[in-house]
């Protein structure tokens, strides 16, 4: 797994330093990920590369939000982002190990979670934009932990849960049973690029999702561009922004979504879970929303800014082009992890669009927001 993260995800170059963190929700890497960090160190040693880590203290982070200490949180985020920025400016690559503490902030008031999320993104957002535009190589990957395993495999005996989770992650990262996982990834990425090229030659106008509780039609801008998670840095180094990846995606017209959506899987966001999400879109905006669990947080999320209640991404899976589904994709109705859940089903995303998914100079149709939240769907997809 470490070889895949280093050689495929980051594509770490000889003697290029690597910084490992998780700046989105945990504000650092959970200590439960030490086994992955040490494996990555060994893989980086072979390239003569140094590895630094920003560690997280989940209990301290939760306590900070419980007492509504915005000043301390802002100082924490600002310090971490400064360290990431300095590392990028020095030519280093980044690895984000995510999802170790999926419920670290569960039960906290929705309004407070929204406020702290905004604080985080106002600090982190400019750096993320630099990364999206190729400032350096970076990748996100899941980091199994006992806490995450207990949540996802609650139906198994306690001693079997973590092993079951590792099996899912190994299969998702194509390291379970592969003779050469790096070669397997290169072949898979080439297949995804072929599917994207086919869609780009099609020059479709609309995409339609239809399934259980979902009937949604979205227009595609004239200069839209279908992409994969494989990007190239400004220095010309290819890398993969998240592992696993099974998707081909683009940016829709922000004012075009019409219809209803029933989200097929619970969504993990801001250290808590939203379940049973249903949305209705008119002229691109959400005009009605509900959720069985986390409804208040969903309402706060949709009100984050002018683009939060619009769509910034539409995505298809490789399996929709005839590729055989992976075993892990149907193993669970919920993985409690955005990377696994979004790559187990076709999806749309609220909020920020990826600018490289539009090739025109006039990007008015492309959505902008402080948030980006993937919504997995149980739906058939037609691109016309």
Long-range contacts (C-beta under 8 A, 24 or more apart in sequence): 1-36, 1-39, 1-169, 1-170, 1-173, 1-175, 1-181, 2-36, 2-39, 2-40, 2-42, 2-43, 3-43, 3-181, 3-182, 4-173, 4-174, 4-175, 4-181, 4-182, 4-185, 4-243, 5-36, 5-40, 5-43, 5-95, 5-139, 5-141, 5-173, 5-243, 6-40, 6-43, 6-44, 6-47, 7-43, 7-182, 8-182, 8-185, 8-186, 8-189, 8-240, 8-243, 9-95, 9-139, 9-141, 9-239, 9-240, 9-242, 9-243, 10-93, 10-94, 10-95, 10-137, 10-138, 10-139, 10-239, 11-93, 11-137, 11-237, 11-238, 11-239, 11-240, 12-44, 12-47, 12-49, 12-93, 12-137, 13-47, 13-49, 13-93, 13-237, 14-47, 14-48, 14-49, 15-47, 15-48, 15-49, 16-47, 16-49, 16-91, 16-92, 16-93, 17-49, 17-50, 17-51, 17-52, 17-87, 17-90, 17-91, 17-92, 17-93, 18-44, 18-49, 18-50, 18-51, 18-52, 18-92, 18-93, 18-94, 18-95, 19-51, 19-52, 19-53, 19-54, 19-83, 19-84, 19-87, 19-92, 19-93, 19-94, 19-95, 20-51, 20-52, 20-53, 20-54, 20-94, 20-95, 20-96, 20-97, 21-53, 21-54, 21-80, 21-84, 21-94, 21-95, 21-96, 21-97, 22-54, 22-56, 22-96, 22-97, 22-98, 22-100, 22-143, 23-54, 23-77, 23-80, 23-81, 23-84, 23-96, 23-120, 23-124, 24-96, 24-98, 24-120, 24-124, 25-98, 25-101, 25-104, 25-105, 25-270, 25-271, 26-56, 26-58, 26-61, 26-98, 26-100, 26-101, 26-104, 27-54, 27-56, 27-61, 27-76, 27-77, 27-80, 27-120, 28-53, 28-54, 28-55, 28-56, 28-57, 28-80, 29-53, 29-54, 29-55, 29-56, 29-97, 29-100, 29-143, 30-55, 30-56, 30-58, 30-97, 30-100, 30-101, 30-143, 30-145, 31-55, 31-56, 32-100, 32-143, 32-144, 32-145, 32-146, 32-147, 33-97, 33-100, 33-143, 33-145, 36-97, 36-143, 37-97, 40-95, 52-87, 54-80, 54-83, 54-84, 56-101, 58-101, 58-104, 61-104, 61-105, 62-104, 62-105, 62-108, 65-105, 65-108, 65-112, 65-113, 65-116, 66-108, 68-112, 70-115, 70-116, 70-119, 73-116, 73-119, 73-120, 74-119, 74-123, 77-119, 77-120, 77-123, 77-124, 78-123, 81-123, 81-124, 81-127, 84-127, 85-127, 88-127, 88-130, 88-131, 88-135, 88-136, 91-136, 92-136, 93-136, 93-137, 93-138, 93-239, 94-131, 94-136, 94-137, 94-138, 94-139, 95-138, 95-139, 95-141, 96-138, 96-139, 96-140, 96-141, 97-140, 97-141, 97-142, 97-143, 98-140, 98-141, 98-142, 98-143, 98-337, 98-338, 98-339, 99-142, 99-143, 99-148, 99-268, 99-336, 99-337, 99-338, 99-339, 100-143, 100-144, 100-145, 100-147, 100-148, 101-145, 101-147, 101-148, 101-271, 102-147, 102-148, 102-151, 102-268, 102-271, 102-273, 102-336, 102-337, 103-147, 103-151, 103-271, 103-272, 103-273, 103-336, 104-271, 105-270, 105-271, 105-272, 106-271, 106-272, 106-273, 107-272, 108-271, 108-272, 110-294, 110-296, 110-297, 110-299, 110-300, 111-296, 111-300, 113-270, 113-271, 113-272, 113-297, 113-300, 114-270, 114-297, 114-300, 114-301, 114-303, 114-304, 116-270, 117-270, 117-304, 117-370, 117-371, 118-304, 118-370, 121-370, 121-371, 122-370, 125-370, 132-354, 132-355, 132-356, 133-234, 133-355, 133-356, 134-231, 134-232, 134-233, 134-234, 134-235, 135-233, 135-234, 136-233, 136-235, 137-233, 137-237, 137-239, 138-239, 138-241, 139-239, 139-240, 139-241, 139-242, 139-243, 140-241, 140-242, 140-243, 140-339, 141-173, 141-242, 141-243, 141-339, 142-169, 142-172, 142-337, 142-339, 142-340, 144-169, 148-336, 148-337, 151-336, 152-332, 152-334, 152-335, 152-336, 152-337, 168-328, 168-331, 168-332, 168-335, 168-340, 169-340, 171-326, 171-327, 171-328, 171-331, 172-243, 172-244, 172-326, 172-328, 172-340, 172-343, 173-243, 173-244, 174-244, 185-240, 188-318, 189-228, 189-230, 189-240, 191-318, 191-323, 192-228, 192-229, 192-230, 192-245, 192-246, 192-247, 192-248, 192-318, 193-228, 193-230, 195-248, 195-316, 195-318, 195-321, 196-226, 196-227, 196-228, 196-248, 198-321, 199-226, 199-248, 199-250, 199-316, 199-383, 200-225, 200-226, 202-383, 204-383, 204-384, 205-384, 206-383, 206-384, 207-252, 207-314, 207-381, 207-382, 207-383, 207-384, 208-381, 208-382, 208-383, 208-384, 209-261, 209-346, 209-348, 209-377, 209-379, 209-380, 209-381, 210-379, 210-380, 210-382, 211-262, 211-264, 211-377, 211-378, 211-379, 211-380, 212-262, 212-264, 212-378, 212-379, 213-260, 213-261, 213-262, 213-278, 214-259, 214-260, 214-261, 214-262, 214-377, 214-378, 214-379, 215-259, 215-260, 216-257, 216-258, 216-259, 216-260, 216-261, 216-281, 216-348, 216-379, 217-256, 217-257, 217-258, 217-259, 218-252, 218-253, 218-256, 218-257, 218-258, 218-311, 218-314, 218-348, 219-252, 219-253, 219-256, 220-250, 220-252, 220-253, 220-314, 221-251, 221-252, 221-253, 221-358, 221-360, 221-365, 221-366, 222-360, 223-358, 223-359, 223-360, 224-250, 224-251, 224-252, 224-357, 224-358, 224-359, 225-250, 225-356, 225-357, 225-358, 225-359, 226-250, 226-357, 227-354, 227-356, 227-357, 231-356, 242-339, 243-339, 244-339, 244-340, 244-343, 245-343, 246-317, 246-318, 246-319, 246-326, 246-329, 246-343, 246-344, 247-315, 247-316, 247-317, 247-318, 247-342, 247-343, 247-347, 248-315, 248-316, 248-317, 248-318, 249-313, 249-314, 249-315, 249-316, 249-354, 249-357, 250-313, 250-314, 250-357, 251-312, 251-313, 251-314, 251-353, 251-354, 251-355, 251-357, 251-358, 251-366, 251-367, 252-311, 252-312, 252-313, 252-314, 252-348, 252-353, 252-367, 253-284, 253-365, 254-284, 254-307, 254-310, 254-311, 254-312, 254-353, 254-365, 254-366, 254-367, 255-283, 255-284, 255-310, 255-365, 256-283, 256-284, 257-281, 257-284, 257-285, 257-310, 257-311, 258-282, 258-283, 261-348, 261-375, 261-377, 262-377, 262-378, 263-375, 263-376, 263-377, 264-345, 264-376, 264-377, 264-378, 264-379, 265-333, 265-334, 265-341, 265-344, 265-345, 265-376, 266-293, 266-334, 266-336, 267-338, 267-341, 267-373, 267-374, 267-375, 267-376, 268-336, 268-337, 268-338, 268-341, 269-297, 269-301, 269-338, 269-373, 270-297, 272-297, 273-336, 274-298, 277-375, 279-375, 281-311, 284-310, 284-311, 285-309, 285-310, 286-310, 286-350, 301-350, 301-371, 301-373, 302-350, 304-351, 304-369, 304-370, 304-371, 305-369, 305-370, 305-371, 306-368, 306-369, 307-351, 307-352, 307-367, 307-368, 307-369, 308-350, 308-351, 308-369, 308-370, 308-371, 309-350, 310-350, 310-351, 310-367, 310-369, 311-348, 311-349, 311-350, 311-367, 312-349, 312-350, 312-351, 312-352, 312-353, 312-354, 312-366, 312-367, 312-368, 312-369, 312-372, 313-347, 313-348, 313-349, 313-353, 313-354, 313-357, 313-372, 313-374, 314-348, 314-349, 315-342, 315-346, 315-347, 315-348, 315-349, 315-374, 316-346, 316-381, 316-383, 317-343, 317-345, 317-346, 320-346, 320-381, 338-374, 341-374, 341-376, 342-374, 342-376, 344-376, 345-376, 345-377, 345-378, 346-376, 346-377, 346-379, 346-381, 347-374, 347-375, 347-376, 347-377, 348-374, 348-375, 348-377, 349-373, 349-374, 349-375, 350-375
